[in-house]
C-alpha cells in the first residue's frame, strides 16, 4: 500500500539493541516471543479451521460463528439516489448523518453531527439508551431542518452488535460485545423500543434498515470499487461481512429463495473458536475473558480487537513485575498499572511509533501516564511486547480474511476495512498483508508483478464511510426493492414507505424539492 507522507520508510519492527539487556529480561523476552508469535503453519491451520466454521455457521444447526443473514440483497449499482439519515451507535460516540445520493454515479454529499455516548449509558438500562439516541436524532433534525415540513426520512441504523434478523427492519440482539452491558436489550428486537422513543418525540423518521458496521463497510466500499468483496472492521471490536448466495445458506433453505440470489452475511467472526480448539491463547487471554462482562464469548475478538490490546499489554507487564525472579520496575510504585483497562490501544500505537532508538518517548509516556521510570532494558522489553501484541493482532485478523477468500474461492479481490486499529495502529496493514501472503502461498502479485505496491492478489484497503454512506445505500437499496415489489426480508413493506417521499408517485425515493 502506498504511503502519502514522504520521509524514510519504516520497518514493520525494529531491531533494537538487546546488548545491555540482563539475562532474566532476555529470557522473558524470548518467552513472550514464543507465546505471542503465530508462525505460518499455525496461521494456515487457523484459516482452514475458520473456513469450516464459516460454513458451519450457515447450517441449520449452526456453530459458534453466528453468520447472520442481513437481508441486504446485493451490491449497489452506483445509480442509487435520494436523501437518507444514518445513525451509528459506535462505542464512544453516536454519529448522525444526512446523506444525499445525487444523480451522478457513485457520488454522495454528507452532513453530520457527533454526540458523546455517556460512559454510564454503556452499563445502564434500555430505556435510557433509546431515550438518549432519540434525543440526539431529534436535535439533529431540529438543527438542520428548522421550520421545514418534512416527509418521514428513511434511516439506516448501524447497530454494530450481533443481531438475528428475520427482516432488515428487525434485529434481536444476541449478546452485547465490546464491554457493553445494558440491561433489558439482549434477546429482544431492538427496533420497536427505538421507534417508540422516536414516536414519543414526534421525530419524523422511519427506520428502513438495521445494519452492521461491516455490512455498511462492504456496501459503501463496493459503491466506488467493484472489486470489493469483503467489508471488515478492525477497531474496538472486530468482524467482517461478505456476500453469499442463498444456495450456500442451508439455514435459509426453507424460505425457497432463488439459490443464485445474493445476501450479505454479517459473520460476527469475533466469536470464532469460542470452544478454544485452535487459537493460541495465552494465560493473559484467559484472564481477559474471565474478567469480561461476557466470559466464553468473542474468543477471537478478545485476542485481536482494539478494546483488548492495551489490557493484554498491561496484564503481561503486571505479571512480569509480580514474579520475584524477574527484575522489572523494581522499587517502583506500579499502582496505576494495576487498574484494569487503564491503557488503550493508542498507548501501544504510541510505543510502536516511538522513532528513537533509545526509546525516549516510550520512557516519557511510562513516566507521565503511569508514574513509572523505566530503565533502558525495560524499555526494550516494553517495545518488543507492544510489537508482539500488535503483530499477533494483525496476523490473526488476516486468518479471517483468508478464510472468507478460501470459502468463496476468491483468488483476487479487494477488502474494505475501517476501524481505529486498521487506520491508526502502526504496521497493522503491512503485517496483515505479510500474513495473507504466508497463508495463501503467494509468490507473485497480480499479472506476474512483484508483490506489494498495489499488486497483492488480495488487498485490504481503507474503506468508504460504512456507517454513513453504507447505511444510506442499504436504506436506498431496501426502498428500491419495496418499490419493485421484491419484498423478501422486509417486515412491513407498505409501512416502510408510508409517510416518506418514496411513497409519492414517480418518486426516485426522496426528490430534493420534496423536503420543503
Ligand atoms: C460486534 C460486531 C461488530 C464489530 C466491529 C463486534 O464486537 O459484535 O457486530 O461488527 O464488533 O464493530
Boltz pocket constraint, residues with backbone or C-beta under 6 A from the ligand:
constraints:
  - pocket:
      binder: B
      contacts: [[A, 159], [A, 160], [A, 161], [A, 162], [A, 175], [A, 177], [A, 178], [A, 212], [A, 213], [A, 214], [A, 233], [A, 235], [A, 236], [A, 237], [A, 238], [A, 239], [A, 240], [A, 268], [A, 270], [A, 301]]
      max_distance: 6.0
